[in-house]
């Protein structure tokens, strides 16, 4: 199974260095593990040479089956953990970057208080990475913006929150613009890959590849600081306001109706044997977030 996991990572990444990083081992160690796997099978799986690797015909066939095999093994692990008593064992939880700094500490503290025997392993990544890790069995649950499009995943809504407009403090007295007016402003957005970027573009009635006077940042904190510097305006989720505006000279404005919102939910594989426990965790999260959080649960 160890060799199969390493080979699966190599097949998915297509690069020894990236696969080694994903497996948290050195590149020479990964190369040795793949060679051992080939020796066990008595056949070559990887064509070596150049920056990118290429799989042999047998390698491609094994790669196709490896994902299903590993997911089945992970399901057995989840089934075993589900029998360890109320929420015993490990919980691997992923969180998107526009949620993690603002909700994750509270969620982890609440879980630890409720289930002291639980081993919580958090991971922050963008939506496409988290959904891939869910389907591959590398995560148990993820906190994502809804909806999710993958039919193999189940989602439970946790809360709704508004998008708020961040302008420089000298614009505090200006009336709240409608969403149709945002496209005319110098809008600051998260870089590509963030689901919040796509949501902000939709709010502004802009396509996924907008033209015009747009600027990008890699975090909400960067966007708010750019507004403070007078570069433009941005949108941020309501949960981020207390953290990101503490040290910035900016004005926060609610947009004119209909006010744009996003829904945040807990997502897991429908086939996960611990699904009943994960629904219970979703209920715990809703209770935690109902105590002083923004938005409507």
N, C-alpha and C positions, 0 to 999 in steps of 0.2 A: 504494500500500500504506500509506503514511503516513496519508493521509486515511481510509482504511478502518479502520485501527487506532483513530484518534481517534473515528470514528463508532461503532465497536463499543463503546468504553469509554462513550460517552454513552448508547448504547442500553441497556447493562447497568446503569449507575448511575441513569439517569433524571434526572440533575441535572448542570448545567454545572459547578458548583463541585466536586462530588465527582469527576466525570470528569476535570476538569483536574488535580486533586490526584493521581489515579491515573496520569495521563500525565506528571506532573511538569512541567507547563507552566501558564502563567497562564490564568485564565478568559477574558479577552479574546482571547488567542492561540488557545484552543480554539474559541471562537465563530467566529473568522476562518477557521480550518481547515475547520470544518463548512460555512460559507458557500461556501468555495472548492470543496468536494466537491459541493455542490448545483449550483454553476455548471458544474462539469465534466459532471455528469449532465444538466443542464438541467431539473431538477425539484426541488421542495421535499421535504425529508425530515423536517423537524422543524417542529412547530407551536410557535412561541415565545409566551411570555406566562405569567405566574405563576411560582411557585417550581419547580414540576415541569414537565418537558417532555413533550410528547406527539408520537409519531411519526405521520407520515402513512401511508397504506396502502402506498405504495412504500417508505417508511422502514422499516416493519415487515418487509416482504419482504426488503429488503437486510440488515436486522439478523439475520434468520433464517439467511441464507446467509453472513454475514460470519464467524461463528465457524468454520464448516467451512473457508472459504477461508484464514483466518489460521492455523488448525491445520495445514493442508496446507503452507503456506509455512514454518511453524516446523519441520515434519517435514523439509522440504528442507534447512533450515539444520542440523538435527541430523544428517542424512545426510552433509552436506558435512563437518561437524566430525568425524564418525566416521571419515572417510578421512584425517584429518590426522596419523595415527600414533597410538601408544599414548596415549590420554587427552589428545589435544591439544585446544586451543580452550577453550570456556567451559563451566562447570557452574553452573547456577542451582539452588540447593538451599534448600528451605524446611524449617523446624524449628518444632515447636510450643513454646509458652512454658514448659511444664513439663519440657522437655528441653534447650532451647537454652543456658541459662546453665551447665549441668552437663556436657554432652557436646560441644557445638559447637566450643569451642576445641580440644579434643583431636582431633576428627575433621578439622578444617581443617588443623591442624599435620601430622597423619598423611598427609592427601592431598597437601599441598604438598611433603612430603619424598619421597613416592612418585612424584608426577607434577609436577615443577617447572615444566613448561610450561603447566599447567592454570590457567586464570583462574577462581577460585572466587568466586561471587556469592551470599552467604547472605541469607536473609530469614526473619524470625520472624513468625509469625501463627498464629491459631487454625486448627483442623483444617478447618472448612468453607471457609475462605478458601484454604487451601493445596490442598485437593482441587479446588476450582474453578479455581485457577490451573494445576494439573496438566492438567486436562481441556481448558483453554483454550490450552494450549501455552506459558504464561508461566513455567512452572517445568519443570526437567528431572526432578528427584527431590524427595522430601520425607521427612523423618523424622517418623513419626506413630505414635500408639498404634493397635495392631491389635485387631480386624480393620477393614478399610475395606469399605464396602458397595457401592461403585461397581464394576460388573462390567468397566468399561473400564480399570481400574487393576490393576497387578500389584504384589505385595508380597513381600518377603523378610524374615523375622524376623531381628533383630539381637541382642536380649537379652530376658530376663525379669527383673523385679525385684519385690520385695514392697512393699506399702503399710505404712508404719509409723505408729504412733500417737504424736502429740506431746501431752504433758501438761505442766503446770507442774512445776517441779523438786520441789515439796513433795509430789507424788504419785508420786515415783520408786519408793517401796517397795510400792505397790499391785499386786495381781496383774494379769496381762494379761487384759483383757476379751475376750469373744468378739464376733464381728461383730454378733450379735443385741442386744448391750448398747449398741452405739454410738448407736442411735436414741434411747436414753434420756438421752444426754449433751447438753450444750450444744455442738453441733457447728458448727465454722467451715468454710465451704466457699468455693471459688473462685466468682466470679460466673458467671452464665449465659453459655454460649458455649464454655467450656473443657471439653474432653472429660474431663479429670481430675475435674471436678465430677460429671459423669454416672457415672463409674466409682466415685467415693466414695459417691454415693447408692445405687448398686447394691450395694456392699459392705454398706451399712447397711440394705439391704432397704427403701429408701424410693423413692417414685416420683419422676418428673422434676419435679413441682411439690409438694414436701413442705410440710406445715404444721408448726407447732411452733416451738421455740426455736432457730432456725438463724440464723447470721450469715454475711455474705459479705465477701470481700476480692478485690482484683484481681491478687494474686500470692501465690505460696507464701511469700515473705519476709514479706508483710503478715500472713498467717495465723499464722506462727510468732511474730511479734512480739505479736500479739493474745493468743496462748497465754501468752507471757511476762508479759503484763499481767494475767493471771488471768481473761480473759474466757471461755475455754472450752477445747475440745480440737480437734485437727484431724488429718487424715491427710496424709502427704506421701510421694512416691516415695522409695525408698531412695537413689537417686543424688543427691537434693537434701540429704540429711542433713549431709554435711561442710560445705557452703556455708551453709545456712540456719540452722544451730544454733550457729555459732561464737560469736556475740555474744548469744545468748538463754539465759535461765535456765530451761531446759526439760528434761524427761526423755523419752527415746525408748524406746518399748516395741514389741516384736513382738507382734502379735495372736495369740490362741490359734488352734490349728488348726481348720479348714483356713485357712491364711494367704492372704489375698487378694493377687493379683499382677496385673501388667499386662505386656503384650508390646509391645515397641517394634520397628518395622520400617522398611525403606526402600521407598518406593512410587514408581512411575512409570507412565506410560501404556503399555499393552500395544502400541500402535501406534508407539511411539517407535523410529525406525530405529537408534538407538544402544543398544538394549536389552541387547545382549551386553556392551557396555562398562559399563552401569549394573549388571549382575549382578556384573561384576568389582569395581566400586566397593563393592557390598554385601559382597563377600568381604573387601575391605580393611577396611571398617568393622567387620566381625565380628572380624577379627584385632586391630584397634586396641582394641576394647572388651573383648576377652578378656584384655588385659594390665592387670589390676588393677581392672576395673569391677565393679559390684555385679550380682548376679543371674546367671542361667544363660543363655549364648548359645545 
